[in-house]
Amino acid sequence: MTTISPHRSITRGVPALIAASVLAIGLAGCATAEPDADAATPEAPVTPALTVVASTTHTAEFTQRVAGDLADVTALIQANQSTHSFDPTASDLAALADADVLVINGAGLEEWLDDAVQASGFAGTTVDASTRVGLIEFAGDHDHGEGEHADGRAHDDHGHDDHGHSYEGDDPHIWTSAANAAAMVEAIAEGLAAADAANAEVYEANAAAYIAQLEQLDAWIIESVGAVDPADRLLVTNHEAFGYFVDAYDVTYVGAIIPSFDDNAEVSAADIDRLVASVRDSGATAVFSETTLSPAAAETIAAEAGIDVLSGEQGLYGDSLGPAGSPGETYIGSMIHNVTVLVTAWGAEPAPVPAALAE
């Protein structure tokens, strides 16, 4: 820095300083800036390797968690939309036609799928997320008896036969158990790795990280439900969508307003009478309505049985995840919400949610 002598004229020094400044500016303009070694180099955007269409909100989220930036994932069924009444639009069929991979729930859930695939001309790879899940087989009058699940696990009679309805096939609502969700993620990772072998390790690593969270979720659910006396774990819902939840977490399934896996099935007066009687006999204190369905029938049952109905913000996420900003926006969030609602209604307090699950 130039020091101005007290004996030097200040008015003579100013022009010199201005000239020096101008010269410095000129030289700076001609100089080439040295790169900052500590500055972060912006990463080039990742080009998705796959275009994926997923049938449901659950399979879409599982697929996105496995693929990360390596896939563009489009869900056909949207938040709070029924899987059973879904009717693909022209834009859905167009997305399906352009897809490399179609990820489905499987287990017979997507009854509309074959027609959609044929109409769209989809010719890519189909990944069935149910292939690693031990399916619950239902036949005849829904009496589980003392037999076994498809995966060899013993099961109990949950009273499904109280409705007197006859169904054939498997329960497709496989995601209601966190352990099943982990199995679905594993199947999806294998499918994406087969379709895009160059990125197989990325899919496997992403799946492993998410499965670790799902295992924590499963442990949290077991601990939370375990705080409730088994005699008080009584579940009444809109339709029969929680069979795997009931099995996994030792819950007694009293019955459903719609005695069917299909939430579009009609309810008769006899169905209502049977359920009201079952509710009264069981000692259940609440009907848990689902977010995708009108609570009107649940309110009727609750009024006749003299119990509460939990719906709206306290409704359960069943066939679909919730919209952005809702507690059910993610799978983990939906399960935490459901278990919190159930355990609280059953008179207990859920365990603290692990930090790794607080999304």
C-alpha positions as semicolon CSV with decimal commas, in nm:
position;residue;x (nm);y (nm);z (nm)
1;M;0,000;0,000;0,000
2;T;0,130;0,346;-0,088
3;T;0,176;0,574;0,212
4;I;0,116;0,943;0,151
5;S;0,377;1,162;0,313
6;P;0,238;1,445;0,522
7;H;0,467;1,679;0,326
8;R;0,325;1,565;-0,015
9;S;0,040;1,756;-0,174
10;I;-0,280;1,548;-0,152
11;T;-0,421;1,708;-0,469
12;R;-0,116;1,598;-0,666
13;G;-0,142;1,238;-0,536
14;V;-0,507;1,176;-0,639
15;P;-0,452;1,170;-1,020
16;A;-0,169;0,924;-0,972
17;L;-0,386;0,692;-0,765
18;I;-0,665;0,704;-1,023
19;A;-0,423;0,620;-1,302
20;A;-0,285;0,328;-1,104
21;S;-0,634;0,199;-1,039
22;V;-0,726;0,218;-1,407
23;L;-0,410;0,028;-1,498
24;A;-0,484;-0,238;-1,239
25;I;-0,838;-0,283;-1,369
26;G;-0,709;-0,317;-1,723
27;L;-0,455;-0,577;-1,625
28;A;-0,717;-0,769;-1,428
29;G;-0,942;-0,778;-1,732
30;C;-0,668;-0,939;-1,938
31;A;-0,568;-1,193;-1,676
32;T;-0,695;-1,552;-1,672
33;A;-0,848;-1,650;-1,339
34;E;-0,685;-1,942;-1,163
35;P;-0,933;-2,224;-1,082
36;D;-1,033;-2,255;-0,718
37;A;-0,909;-2,594;-0,608
38;D;-1,170;-2,603;-0,332
39;A;-1,465;-2,518;-0,556
40;A;-1,698;-2,809;-0,627
41;T;-1,713;-2,916;-0,988
42;P;-2,078;-2,933;-1,097
43;E;-2,179;-3,286;-1,182
44;A;-2,323;-3,360;-1,520
45;P;-2,692;-3,455;-1,501
46;V;-2,753;-3,829;-1,500
47;T;-2,926;-3,954;-1,812
48;P;-3,191;-4,209;-1,711
49;A;-3,107;-4,553;-1,842
50;L;-3,466;-4,681;-1,825
51;T;-3,817;-4,556;-1,881
52;V;-4,037;-4,736;-1,630
53;V;-4,412;-4,750;-1,577
54;A;-4,532;-4,881;-1,240
55;S;-4,887;-4,997;-1,189
56;T;-4,951;-4,867;-0,836
57;T;-4,835;-4,593;-0,603
58;H;-4,650;-4,849;-0,392
59;T;-4,464;-5,013;-0,680
60;A;-4,382;-4,669;-0,821
61;E;-4,219;-4,558;-0,498
62;F;-4,034;-4,884;-0,449
63;T;-3,906;-4,863;-0,807
64;Q;-3,794;-4,501;-0,768
65;R;-3,609;-4,583;-0,446
66;V;-3,426;-4,866;-0,623
67;A;-3,354;-4,678;-0,947
68;G;-3,269;-4,335;-0,812
69;D;-3,175;-4,111;-1,106
70;L;-3,129;-4,406;-1,340
71;A;-3,496;-4,430;-1,437
72;D;-3,791;-4,211;-1,522
73;V;-4,076;-4,371;-1,327
74;T;-4,441;-4,308;-1,406
75;A;-4,721;-4,440;-1,184
76;L;-5,046;-4,538;-1,354
77;I;-5,258;-4,532;-1,038
78;Q;-5,238;-4,202;-0,854
79;A;-5,258;-4,109;-0,486
80;N;-5,586;-4,196;-0,312
81;Q;-5,707;-4,382;-0,621
82;S;-5,852;-4,731;-0,600
83;T;-5,651;-5,010;-0,762
84;H;-5,965;-5,215;-0,824
85;S;-6,165;-4,957;-1,020
86;F;-5,872;-4,823;-1,222
87;D;-5,934;-4,756;-1,590
88;P;-5,622;-4,652;-1,788
89;T;-5,648;-4,326;-1,982
90;A;-5,505;-4,259;-2,327
91;S;-5,202;-4,091;-2,168
92;D;-5,150;-4,397;-1,945
93;L;-5,148;-4,622;-2,250
94;A;-4,908;-4,387;-2,428
95;A;-4,669;-4,398;-2,131
96;L;-4,694;-4,775;-2,127
97;A;-4,622;-4,796;-2,500
98;D;-4,298;-4,600;-2,453
99;A;-4,178;-4,787;-2,144
100;D;-3,877;-5,015;-2,130
101;V;-4,000;-5,179;-1,810
102;L;-4,340;-5,232;-1,648
103;V;-4,335;-5,296;-1,273
104;I;-4,651;-5,454;-1,135
105;N;-4,772;-5,552;-0,789
106;G;-4,879;-5,892;-0,916
107;A;-5,072;-6,155;-0,719
108;G;-5,378;-6,080;-0,932
109;L;-5,422;-5,718;-0,819
110;E;-5,417;-5,557;-1,164
111;E;-5,718;-5,721;-1,328
112;W;-5,714;-5,450;-1,596
113;L;-5,349;-5,509;-1,688
114;D;-5,377;-5,753;-1,978
115;D;-5,617;-5,526;-2,167
116;A;-5,393;-5,224;-2,104
117;V;-5,081;-5,403;-2,228
118;Q;-5,261;-5,521;-2,539
119;A;-5,414;-5,179;-2,613
120;S;-5,083;-4,997;-2,564
121;G;-4,864;-5,238;-2,757
122;F;-4,616;-5,252;-2,469
123;A;-4,328;-5,480;-2,565
124;G;-4,081;-5,424;-2,283
125;T;-3,990;-5,623;-1,973
126;T;-4,247;-5,688;-1,700
127;V;-4,125;-5,710;-1,340
128;D;-4,362;-5,880;-1,096
129;A;-4,297;-5,748;-0,744
130;S;-4,488;-6,033;-0,579
131;T;-4,253;-6,313;-0,682
132;R;-4,064;-6,317;-0,350
133;V;-4,371;-6,283;-0,129
134;G;-4,537;-6,582;0,037
135;L;-4,895;-6,529;-0,074
136;I;-5,196;-6,598;0,145
137;E;-5,429;-6,829;-0,044
138;F;-5,800;-6,785;0,001
139;A;-6,055;-7,034;-0,123
140;G;-6,408;-7,144;-0,044
141;D;-6,547;-6,947;0,246
142;H;-6,223;-6,771;0,346
143;D;-6,173;-7,003;0,638
144;H;-5,797;-7,014;0,700
145;G;-5,843;-7,298;0,946
146;E;-5,516;-7,433;1,079
147;G;-5,337;-7,476;0,750
148;E;-5,036;-7,299;0,613
149;H;-4,951;-7,002;0,394
150;A;-4,795;-7,050;0,054
151;D;-4,455;-6,994;0,214
152;G;-4,511;-7,265;0,475
153;R;-4,591;-7,039;0,771
154;A;-4,880;-7,148;0,991
155;H;-5,181;-6,917;0,996
156;D;-5,487;-6,859;1,212
157;D;-5,853;-6,825;1,128
158;H;-5,927;-6,454;1,114
159;G;-6,302;-6,495;1,082
160;H;-6,323;-6,405;0,716
161;D;-6,582;-6,679;0,673
162;D;-6,828;-6,486;0,892
163;H;-6,948;-6,311;0,577
164;G;-7,041;-6,631;0,400
165;H;-6,882;-6,521;0,072
166;S;-6,682;-6,750;-0,151
167;Y;-6,360;-6,640;-0,328
168;E;-6,081;-6,812;-0,512
169;G;-5,721;-6,693;-0,537
170;D;-5,459;-6,502;-0,342
171;D;-5,481;-6,185;-0,138
172;P;-5,305;-5,927;-0,358
173;H;-5,259;-5,659;-0,087
174;I;-4,907;-5,778;-0,019
175;W;-4,753;-5,441;0,074
176;T;-4,939;-5,412;0,408
177;S;-4,654;-5,602;0,575
178;A;-4,321;-5,418;0,589
179;A;-4,138;-5,749;0,546
180;N;-4,336;-5,808;0,227
181;A;-4,246;-5,458;0,108
182;A;-3,878;-5,549;0,150
183;A;-3,934;-5,862;-0,057
184;M;-4,104;-5,653;-0,325
185;V;-3,808;-5,413;-0,334
186;E;-3,570;-5,705;-0,376
187;A;-3,773;-5,841;-0,668
188;I;-3,784;-5,498;-0,832
189;A;-3,408;-5,455;-0,794
190;E;-3,349;-5,789;-0,961
191;G;-3,583;-5,695;-1,245
192;L;-3,417;-5,358;-1,308
193;A;-3,072;-5,514;-1,292
194;A;-3,174;-5,768;-1,554
195;A;-3,310;-5,492;-1,779
196;D;-3,004;-5,269;-1,730
197;A;-2,709;-5,490;-1,641
198;A;-2,460;-5,203;-1,668
199;N;-2,610;-5,042;-1,357
200;A;-2,691;-5,360;-1,165
201;E;-2,464;-5,270;-0,873
202;V;-2,636;-4,934;-0,829
203;Y;-2,980;-5,094;-0,817
204;E;-2,858;-5,353;-0,568
205;A;-2,698;-5,091;-0,343
206;N;-3,004;-4,865;-0,348
207;A;-3,229;-5,160;-0,271
208;A;-3,010;-5,270;0,020
209;A;-3,020;-4,923;0,175
210;Y;-3,398;-4,902;0,145
211;I;-3,451;-5,257;0,271
212;A;-3,250;-5,166;0,581
213;Q;-3,506;-4,890;0,648
214;L;-3,795;-5,129;0,589
215;E;-3,646;-5,372;0,838
216;Q;-3,634;-5,092;1,095
217;L;-3,994;-5,010;1,010
218;D;-4,097;-5,371;1,061
219;A;-3,926;-5,380;1,401
220;W;-4,094;-5,053;1,500
221;I;-4,438;-5,185;1,403
222;I;-4,383;-5,504;1,603
223;E;-4,275;-5,302;1,908
224;S;-4,564;-5,056;1,876
225;V;-4,836;-5,315;1,825
226;G;-4,678;-5,519;2,104
227;A;-4,767;-5,240;2,346
228;V;-5,135;-5,330;2,295
229;D;-5,301;-5,616;2,480
230;P;-5,364;-5,889;2,218
231;A;-5,732;-5,893;2,315
232;D;-5,759;-5,527;2,213
233;R;-5,599;-5,559;1,869
234;L;-5,930;-5,565;1,685
235;L;-5,944;-5,447;1,325
236;V;-6,256;-5,345;1,133
237;T;-6,197;-5,190;0,789
238;N;-6,376;-5,090;0,469
239;H;-6,267;-5,392;0,268
240;E;-6,039;-5,691;0,310
241;A;-5,710;-5,522;0,235
242;F;-5,507;-5,588;0,550
243;G;-5,468;-5,965;0,560
244;Y;-5,088;-5,956;0,552
245;F;-5,078;-5,686;0,818
246;V;-5,303;-5,898;1,038
247;D;-5,080;-6,203;0,990
248;A;-4,750;-6,023;1,038
249;Y;-4,839;-5,826;1,349
250;D;-5,074;-6,061;1,538
251;V;-5,393;-5,860;1,496
252;T;-5,747;-6,001;1,514
253;Y;-5,943;-5,921;1,201
254;V;-6,306;-5,872;1,301
255;G;-6,438;-5,802;0,952
256;A;-6,485;-5,562;0,665
257;I;-6,776;-5,346;0,557
258;I;-6,723;-5,470;0,204
259;P;-6,663;-5,846;0,251
260;S;-6,438;-5,865;-0,052
261;F;-6,085;-5,787;-0,168
262;D;-6,246;-5,563;-0,431
263;D;-6,348;-5,227;-0,283
264;N;-6,612;-5,188;-0,557
265;A;-6,815;-5,488;-0,443
266;E;-7,170;-5,414;-0,333
267;V;-7,270;-5,437;0,032
268;S;-7,598;-5,602;0,125
269;A;-7,813;-5,546;0,432
270;A;-7,716;-5,897;0,541
271;D;-7,347;-5,803;0,518
272;I;-7,406;-5,502;0,741
273;D;-7,606;-5,704;0,993
274;R;-7,336;-5,971;1,010
275;L;-7,060;-5,716;1,062
276;V;-7,251;-5,525;1,330
277;A;-7,305;-5,853;1,516
278;S;-6,937;-5,944;1,480
279;V;-6,830;-5,601;1,607
280;R;-7,054;-5,625;1,911
281;D;-6,940;-5,979;1,990
282;S;-6,572;-5,892;1,954
283;G;-6,573;-5,579;2,166
284;A;-6,413;-5,368;1,892
285;T;-6,423;-4,997;1,970
286;A;-6,367;-4,844;1,625
287;V;-6,416;-4,886;1,253
288;F;-6,108;-4,780;1,057
289;S;-6,209;-4,627;0,724
290;E;-5,965;-4,611;0,433
291;T;-5,855;-4,294;0,259
292;T;-5,953;-4,417;-0,088
293;L;-6,313;-4,490;0,011
294;S;-6,613;-4,292;0,132
295;P;-6,661;-4,323;0,509
296;A;-7,041;-4,327;0,473
297;A;-7,079;-4,703;0,513
298;A;-6,827;-4,706;0,797
299;E;-7,028;-4,438;0,974
300;T;-7,344;-4,644;0,935
301;I;-7,178;-4,953;1,083
302;A;-7,025;-4,752;1,366
303;A;-7,357;-4,589;1,450
304;E;-7,540;-4,922;1,460
305;A;-7,268;-5,088;1,665
306;G;-7,227;-4,790;1,896
307;I;-6,856;-4,741;1,829
308;D;-6,630;-4,474;1,678
309;V;-6,530;-4,439;1,314
310;L;-6,185;-4,310;1,221
311;S;-6,174;-4,152;0,876
312;G;-6,041;-3,845;0,697
313;E;-5,705;-3,747;0,843
314;Q;-5,728;-4,050;1,072
315;G;-5,816;-4,288;0,789
316;L;-5,589;-4,576;0,694
317;Y;-5,379;-4,583;0,379
318;G;-5,467;-4,912;0,213
319;D;-5,482;-4,952;-0,164
320;S;-5,295;-4,629;-0,232
321;L;-5,040;-4,392;-0,087
322;G;-5,147;-4,037;-0,012
323;P;-5,087;-3,712;-0,203
324;A;-4,778;-3,495;-0,158
325;G;-4,771;-3,334;0,183
326;S;-4,988;-3,599;0,349
327;P;-4,862;-3,847;0,612
328;G;-4,904;-4,121;0,352
329;E;-4,698;-3,956;0,081
330;T;-4,436;-4,232;0,119
331;Y;-4,471;-4,599;0,203
332;I;-4,283;-4,565;0,530
333;G;-4,489;-4,258;0,619
334;S;-4,814;-4,441;0,539
335;M;-4,723;-4,735;0,761
336;I;-4,616;-4,510;1,049
337;H;-4,946;-4,323;1,016
338;N;-5,155;-4,641;1,005
339;V;-4,986;-4,800;1,304
340;T;-5,001;-4,478;1,504
341;V;-5,376;-4,447;1,438
342;L;-5,439;-4,813;1,523
343;V;-5,227;-4,835;1,836
344;T;-5,363;-4,507;1,971
345;A;-5,722;-4,617;1,909
346;W;-5,645;-4,946;2,084
347;G;-5,544;-4,753;2,396
348;A;-5,165;-4,766;2,382
349;E;-4,879;-4,542;2,273
350;P;-4,662;-4,624;1,972
351;A;-4,288;-4,661;2,021
352;P;-4,071;-4,361;1,929
353;V;-4,010;-4,352;1,555
354;P;-3,641;-4,422;1,475
355;A;-3,456;-4,121;1,337
356;A;-3,374;-4,314;1,019
357;L;-3,749;-4,341;0,946
358;A;-3,842;-3,980;1,019
359;E;-3,877;-3,864;0,659
